[in-house]
Amino acid sequence: MENLSVSAIVQTGQVEVVWIRVPDAVRIFGLSRSGLYELITAGKIKSTCLKKQGAVRGIRLINYNSLAAFIENASNERSAA
């Protein structure tokens, strides 16, 4: 498989993306980084952090489906209003 970005993989349907990194979520969904972290803190989307034991920093991953569902629900609520 050629070297594709996450958004290209999603668009071509080559694999089902389950977890994406914060920069990819920002780029794909058009959210700000801080807005994404606000959604995580509020528990509105699923997220996990992968880090080595005892490490302060790690890799924050966002569940693609939970973020897509949140945006879809927000869109439906605005349409109904």
N, C-alpha and C positions, 0 to 999 in steps of 0.2 A: 504494500500500500504506500502510495506517495505520502510525503509529509504534508498533512493538511492541518489547518487551524481547527480549533474546536467548533467554531461557527460553520466552517466549511463542511465538517463531518456531519453536523446536525442538519444542515441544508440538504446534503446529498443522501442522508439516511443510511450511511454505511454502517454505523454502530448506534446502539442506544446509549446515549450519554446519561449517566445517573448522577454523577458528582462533577461539579466544575469549580475552578478556582475563581476567586473574587474578581480579578481583572477580566476574565472571560464573561462572568455574569454581568459586569458593568457594560462591557462591549455588546453582548448579545441582547440584553434587555433594556439598555439605555438608562439605567439607574445610576445615581451617583454612588461612590464608594461609601460615603457616610450614610446615605439613605439605606443602602444594603445592610450595613451594620445595625442600623436602627430596627430594621425588620427582624434581624437575627435576635437582638436583645429583647424585643417585644414577643418573641416566640411565634412570629407569624410565618416564618419559613424554617425549614430544617437546615441545619449546619453542623459540621463537626470540624475539629482541629486535630490534625495528625502531627504529633511531635514525639521526639525521643524522651524517654523517662528522665525527668529532672530538667529538661530544657524549658527555657522561658518562651521561646518562639517556636512556631510550627507552621504548617500549611493549612490555611482555612479553606474548607470545601463547602460548597453550597449544593443542596439537592436541587437539581434542575427542575424536576417535576413539581416540587413544592413551590418554587418561585414562579413557574409558569402558571400553576393553579391559583396562586395568590393574585397575580396580575389579571388573570381571566375573571376571577371573582370580583375584583375591584372594578373591572370594565363592565361586568354585568350589573353591578350595583349602581354604577353611574348611569347606565342606559335605562335602568328601571326608574330612576329618580326623575 
